[in-house]
Amino acid sequence: MKSIADIAAARILALGLTGPVVRRPVDVASHLLCLQGQDLRGALESVALRTADRDPTAVVTALAEGLVVRSWTQRGTLHLVAAGDVGWLLDLTATRMMASMVRRRAQLGIDDATIAQATELATALIGERGRVSRQDLLAAWEPLGVGEVPGRGYHLIVALAIRQVLVQGPLAESGPLEQLFVLSRDWLPEQRRLPRDEALAELVGRYVSSHGPCTIADLARWVGLPVGEIRAGVAASRAAGTVTTTDIAQTTYLHSPDLPDQLAAHRAEAQALLLLPGFDELILGYRDRSATLDPAHEALVVPGGNGMFKATIVEKARAIGTWRKSSRASGPRVESTAFPGNRLNQRRIEKAAAAYPAFGQRSA
């Protein structure tokens, strides 16, 4: 790997968007370690895109069977994660997340006693029903004033998830697309508990394997931990031979040792046209995403910097436009918009859309 173009193509391969494919959604989640999950539909489509069959119902089944879950695993942000990885990840990140919420917690009038009461009420409710919706939880927390203070209910949900009390598991069987809350102790498999140095090394090795080439700054931003800790994890991973480095354009990139050979074998595939959901890791998984997305076009993907990412069209390993499903009854199934200086081939876009694992209104 010698150029920024190589970085962009290698990331597509490492992220499982091309090259050797996996069979099961849980294997995708495990490989990526975590994938951005604020937009549930987009996150489920991101998983399905990386499986051999691209079958949306297989992702729904993985949620129903407790193989994949969703929680606030890092940066106070929702992610999809393999169920067996929740414990050690939150052991690594929870203290820092909770510290970042102290001020907001005080503004909302939440103290340790409130969190203890919320835990007791949620545990009793889910213990009785097995799984509950967000509205069920908020109704149970009415004695805690969640209806009186905007944001208090959401903060309590996040606080209990970070403390490994709650996790989002199966989808609701009807109505809007929604995951139901379950008790971590009942829903998750037995969790690994790793010494911090081992957890950091595992974090680095798995992020680099699935997101490389990447920088230390990319990883520190992605997981929300100090650069010093990430450097320690990198040193351990390099010593173990699971991570190596390459200098490109005066920047040191981390990647798995076999990635250059994999890129050589699958370079042509990495140039193909891809349709990605708005919050895919190819765009969200890096502090510096310029290898894939021209900084001049970022505002077209996140208009107004509002945190809502549009779905992107990628070709030759570069983001060249945005897309959305057409609402028209006939004609093209995709409405596409090219970035300035780029041209779109609608025929290839429509072909990609035909193979895209869209969930529609319901997927089960």
N, C-alpha and C positions, 0 to 999 in steps of 0.2 A: 504494500500500500504506500503510495507516494503523493497523493493529491487529495484536495478537498472532495473531488468527485468520487474518489475511492472511498472516502469516509461515508459519503451519502449512500453509495451502493452497498457497502459492507453493513451499515446499520439496517437496511431493509432485510438483509440476509439474517443477521443476528437476531432481529426481532421476530423472525419466523414468518415474514410476509411473503417470502419466496424461498426456494431451496427445499431441503428435506422437510416434510411436513409431519406433524404429529397426529395421532388419531383422536385423542380425547381432550375435551375442554380443560379438565383438571391438569393435564400435562402442559397445556398452554399457560395456564395460570402459574403453575409451578416454575416453568421456564422463565417467564417474565418477572417472577417474584411478586410484583404488584403491578396492576395496570389501572390507570386513572378511571374512576368510577362515578364522578358526579352525575353524568348523564347515563342512567342505567341502560337505556336502549342502545346507546352507542357503545357502551362497554361490553354488552353481550354480543353485539355485532363484531367488535374487535376480536373477541375470543373466537367466534365462529369463523371469521376470516382466516384464522391460522390453523384450522383443523382440516383434515383430509377431505371430509365430506361437506364441509361448510354448512352443517345442519343446525339451524337455530334451536330446534327442539332438543338437541343433545346438550346444549348449554342450559336450557331450562331443567333438564333431567339432572345435570350435575349440581344445580342449586337445590333441587328437591331432595337429592340423596346426601346432601351435606358435604359434597366434595369441594365445592367452591362457595365462598361467602363474600360478603362486602362489609367493610368496616373502615374506621378512621385510623389507618395504620401508620400514617406519617403526615407531618405538616398540618395536622388537623383537617385533612382532606380525605374524602371517600375513595377507597380503592377496592377492586376485586382482587382476591387472594386465595390461594389454595388453603383449605381449612387447616391443614397441618402446620402452616407457617404463621398463623395468627399470633400464637403465644410468644415465641422468641422475638418476633418483630416488635411487638408492643412492649416487651421487656426492654428492648433496646431504645425505643423512641418515646414511650409514654411520659417519662419524667419531664423531658423537655417540652412536650406538648402541653402538659398540665401547667407547667410554669408559665408558658406563653398565654395561658387563659386566666391567670389570676386576676388581672385588672378587669377583664370583661365579666368575670364571675362576680366580682364585687359590684359592678354597675348593675347587674341583674338581680342583686340581692340573694345570691346563692352562697351558702357556706357549707362546711362539711356536714353539718346536721341535715341540711336540705338534701344533699347527695345521698346520705344514708337513708333518709325517708324515701327518696325516689327509688333507691335500690330495693328497699323492702316492698314497696308497692308494686314495682315491676316484676320482682321475683314471684310474688304471690299471684299476680294476674296471669303471667305466662305459665307458672306452675299449674294453674287451673285449666288454662285454655290450650297450652302447647305452643302456640304462635299467635302473634297479634300484630295489628297494623299500627302505624304511627298515630292515627287518630285514637285507637284504643288506649295507647300509652298516655297520650295527652289527657284523655278523659279520666284515667286513673289518677293522674297527677293534679287534677283540679284543686284538691285541698292544698297544694303547694303553690297555688297562684299562677299557674302557667297561662291561664286565660287573661290574666291582668297585666302581665309584663311581656311585651313582644320579645321573642328570642329566648325566653327562659326555658321553654319546653325543648327547643332544639339544643340548647346548651346542655341540658340534663341528659338528653339522648347521647350526645357526643361524649360527655363525661363518663357515662356508664359503659359505653363501648370501649373507650380508652382504658378503663379499669377492668376490662375483660369480663364484664357482667352480661352485656348484650352483644349480639351480632346479627346482621341481616342475613337471612337464610333463604327459604323457598319463596317463590312468587305467589302472590294471591291468585286464586283459581279463577276469579272473574273480576270485572271492573278494570280500571286503569292499570297499566303496568306498574306493579309495586312489589317490593320485597317485604316480607314479614319479619318481625323481630322474634328472636328465640334466645334462650339462655345459653351463654357460651359453655357453661359447665355440662349442659345436657346435649348440646348440638355438636360441639366440636370433638374431634378425636383427642386422645391423650396428647398433650402438647409437650414439645421438647423445651427444655430450659437450659440455655447455653451460657457459659461464662462470657462476660462482655467481650473479651478479646476474640473468642471463637465466633461469637455472633457477628462482630465487625468483619472478620475474615470471610464468613459465609455471605454476608451482605455484599461485600465488594466482589467476591468471586461470581456470585449469581447475577448481580447487576451488570458487571462487565461482560459476562458470557452472553447475556440477552440484549444488551444495549450498546456494546462496543462497536466501533471505537468511540471512546468517551474520555472526558477529563475528570480530574479529581473535583473540580468545581461543579461539573454536571452532576456527579453522584452526591456531593454534599447538599446541593440544592434539592435534588430529587427526594432524598430521605429526610432532609431537615436536621442533619447533625453537624457538629463543628468540623471544619476542615482537618484539624489536628487528629481527631478520631478516625476520619476517613483515611488519612495518610498512614496511620498505624495499621489499619485493615489492609491497605494496599501493600505495605511492606510484608505483612504476613502472607498475603496471597502470592506475591512475587516469589517469596522464599519457598512456598509450596509448589510453585510452577504452574499455578492455575491462571495467572495473569502475567502478561508481558506488556512492553511499551514500544511505541514507534513515534518518532518525531516527524511531524508534517507541518509545514508552514510555520515553523518556529514554535510549535505547540506540541507538548507531549500527550499522546493519546494512549489509553489503556485498552487492551483487547485480549481475547482468549488466544492462546498460542496457535491454534489451528485456523483462525479466521482468515488469514491471507490465502491459505490453500482453498478454503471453502469459497472465498470470493472468486478465485481463479476458475473454479469449477462451475460457478453459478452466476457469473457476471452478466451474461446475456439476459437471464431471467430477472435480474434486479433492475433492468432497464424498462421492463414492461409497464404498461399503464395500470395504475391501481386506483380504486376508489376507496377512500378511508372515511370512517365516521369522524365526527368533530373532535373527539378527545383522545385520538389514538396516540400511543406512546411514541410513534415516529415523530410527532410534532411536540407532544407534551413532555417527553421523557428526558429533556436536556435543558440545561441552562442556556447554552448556545445552540440554537436550532438552525443557524444560518447555513449549514451544509445542505440542508433540505429546503428550507424556506428563506427566501431572500428577505432581509430585514425591511426592505422597502414595501414588501407585500404583507407584512404582519398585520397591519391595520385592516386589511381586507379579509383576514381570517378571524380576527378578534375586533370587530368594529367598536370603536369607542373605548377599547381596553376594558370591556365589561366582564371579561372572564368567560364568555360564552364563545367557544370555538366552532367555526363553521366546518362542515365536511370538506375535505380537500381531494383534489385530483393530483396524482403524482405520476410523472412519466420521466424516464431517464434519470430516476432517483431525485428529481426535483419537483417541488410543489408548483403547479402551473395554473391552478385555478380552484374554484369552489363548485360544489354541486349540491343539489337537493332533488328529492323525488318529485316528479311532476304531479300536480293535483288535477291535471286534465284527464278527461275520460278516455281520450284517444290521442294518438300521436306519440312523440318521444316520451319515454318514461323518466328522463332526467332533464332538469333545467341546469345548465352549466354556465359559468362565467369565467372567462380567461383573465389571468393577471396581465397587466400591461406588458407588452413585448412578447407575449406567448400566444400560440394558436392551439385551438382544441380540435380534435378529430371526433366529431359527434358519433360517427359509426363505431369507433373503438370504445367510446364512453358507454354507448348503449350495450355493446357486447359485454363490457365489464359489469354493467348494472344487472344484466340478465343472470350473472353468476353471483351477484352480491347477496349475502345471507340476511336479507331484510326481515325484521320481526313483524312489520305491519302493526296492527292494533293490538293483537294478542298472539302469543306463540305457543300455546299449549291447549 
